[in-house]
Amino acid sequence: MNRVFLLLLCLLLWTSGCRESVLSPPPTTASSQTASHFVQVQLGRELIRLEVANDPAKRSRGLMFRSSLPRDQGMLFVFPEAAERGFWMKNTYIPLDIIYLNSERRIISIKQMQPHDLSTTSSDGPAMFAIELNAGRATELGLVVGQVVDIPPQALTFVR
C-alpha cells in the first residue's frame, strides 16, 4: 500500500512539474517573441521595426506582460476591415502611444495610454490599423493626424 502511494505521489509531482504554470507571465520583451513577424515601417523621420499582430490572439495579447519596448520598435495591429476600434491597457506595464489609421493608411488619431488603465482608448473613426509605440514617440517622430503611413504589403498577407 505504501509503495502504491509513493508511486502515485511521485507520478503526481512529476506531471505537475511538466505543465506550464498558468500564473507565469509570458516573455517580457518584443525580441523574445519567437513566432513573431516584423516589418520595417517609415514613421516620420525614422525606420521603425513593428511586430505584426494580425490574428485575433496576437491582437488580443498585444504588448501585454512586457516590461520594456526598444525605442526603435512597436506593434502594428492589422484588422481585416475598418471599424471603430478601442484598446485598453490591461496587463500592460509600459506607457504607450496608439496611432489609429484608416483603410487608406491615413492617421486618424494619436493618443497616449497609461499602464494598467482599463478604460477604452477609442479611435476617432473607422480604423483598419493601429500602431503602438513607447509613449511620446509619435511626437518625437513628427506624426500628425492626416499623414499617410506606408505599410508594407507583407504585413497584410498574414491577416487572418
RARATA-V332226 format. One record per residue. N is the residue number from 0. RES is the residue in one small letter. PHI is phi in whole degrees, 0 to 359 (* if undefined). NEAR is the number of other ideal C-beta (glycine too) atoms within 12 Angstrom. D_CENTER is the distance of its C-alpha to the mean C-alpha in whole Angstrom. Layout:
BEGIN
N_RES_PHI_NEAR_D_CENTER / N_RES_PHI_NEAR_D_CENTER
END
This chain:
BEGIN
0_m_*_7_53 / 1_n_294_8_51 / 2_r_294_9_50 / 3_v_296_10_49 / 4_f_299_11_47 / 5_l_297_12_46 / 6_l_297_13_45 / 7_l_295_14_42 / 8_l_297_14_41 / 9_c_298_14_40 / 10_l_297_14_39 / 11_l_298_14_37 / 12_l_295_13_35 / 13_w_296_12_35 / 14_t_290_11_33 / 15_s_291_12_31 / 16_g_285_11_30 / 17_c_274_10_28 / 18_r_277_12_26 / 19_e_280_10_22 / 20_s_290_10_22 / 21_v_285_7_20 / 22_l_269_8_20 / 23_s_288_10_19 / 24_p_290_18_15 / 25_p_289_23_13 / 26_p_309_20_13 / 27_t_254_20_12 / 28_t_229_21_11 / 29_a_299_36_9 / 30_s_289_17_12 / 31_s_271_18_13 / 32_q_279_25_11 / 33_t_285_11_14 / 34_a_263_17_13 / 35_s_276_26_11 / 36_h_244_27_12 / 37_f_242_27_12 / 38_v_228_32_14 / 39_q_263_22_16 / 40_v_229_35_16 / 41_q_282_22_18 / 42_l_242_39_17 / 43_g_61_25_21 / 44_r_267_13_22 / 45_e_229_21_20 / 46_l_269_18_18 / 47_i_246_37_15 / 48_r_271_28_13 / 49_l_249_40_9 / 50_e_284_40_7 / 51_v_269_39_8 / 52_a_252_36_6 / 53_n_235_32_10 / 54_d_224_19_11 / 55_p_306_15_11 / 56_a_293_12_10 / 57_k_293_25_7 / 58_r_293_27_6 / 59_s_293_16_8 / 60_r_282_25_6 / 61_g_50_35_2 / 62_l_258_47_4 / 63_m_299_31_7 / 64_f_70_26_10 / 65_r_267_32_9 / 66_s_270_19_13 / 67_s_203_20_12 / 68_l_217_36_10 / 69_p_304_23_13 / 70_r_304_19_15 / 71_d_263_23_15 / 72_q_230_34_11 / 73_g_192_42_8 / 74_m_228_42_5 / 75_l_252_45_7 / 76_f_264_37_7 / 77_v_244_38_11 / 78_f_250_31_13 / 79_p_292_17_16 / 80_e_209_14_18 / 81_a_282_22_18 / 82_a_198_18_18 / 83_e_300_21_18 / 84_r_240_32_14 / 85_g_213_21_13 / 86_f_240_37_10 / 87_w_227_24_11 / 88_m_244_29_10 / 89_k_303_21_12 / 90_n_59_21_11 / 91_t_253_32_9 / 92_y_264_25_12 / 93_i_239_35_12 / 94_p_291_24_13 / 95_l_226_38_11 / 96_d_266_35_12 / 97_i_238_43_11 / 98_i_244_46_13 / 99_y_266_39_14 / 100_l_233_38_16 / 101_n_277_30_18 / 102_s_292_21_19 / 103_e_272_19_21 / 104_r_69_30_18 / 105_r_268_26_20 / 106_i_294_34_18 / 107_i_252_33_19 / 108_s_196_32_18 / 109_i_228_36_16 / 110_k_222_35_16 / 111_q_253_24_15 / 112_m_231_35_13 / 113_q_257_21_15 / 114_p_307_23_13 / 115_h_64_17_14 / 116_d_283_22_15 / 117_l_269_15_16 / 118_s_283_14_17 / 119_t_275_16_15 / 120_t_256_30_15 / 121_s_265_21_16 / 122_s_285_30_16 / 123_d_263_22_20 / 124_g_133_21_21 / 125_p_297_22_19 / 126_a_239_34_16 / 127_m_252_32_15 / 128_f_223_45_12 / 129_a_218_46_10 / 130_i_238_49_9 / 131_e_251_43_7 / 132_l_226_41_10 / 133_n_305_33_12 / 134_a_305_27_14 / 135_g_93_18_17 / 136_r_291_32_16 / 137_a_301_33_16 / 138_t_294_19_20 / 139_e_302_19_20 / 140_l_277_28_20 / 141_g_78_15_22 / 142_l_286_34_20 / 143_v_220_18_21 / 144_v_299_20_21 / 145_g_101_17_23 / 146_q_290_24_22 / 147_v_263_21_21 / 148_v_251_36_18 / 149_d_276_22_19 / 150_i_272_34_16 / 151_p_295_24_18 / 152_p_304_14_19 / 153_q_295_18_18 / 154_a_289_31_14 / 155_l_273_21_16 / 156_t_288_14_18 / 157_f_259_23_15 / 158_v_296_24_15 / 159_r_235_16_16
END
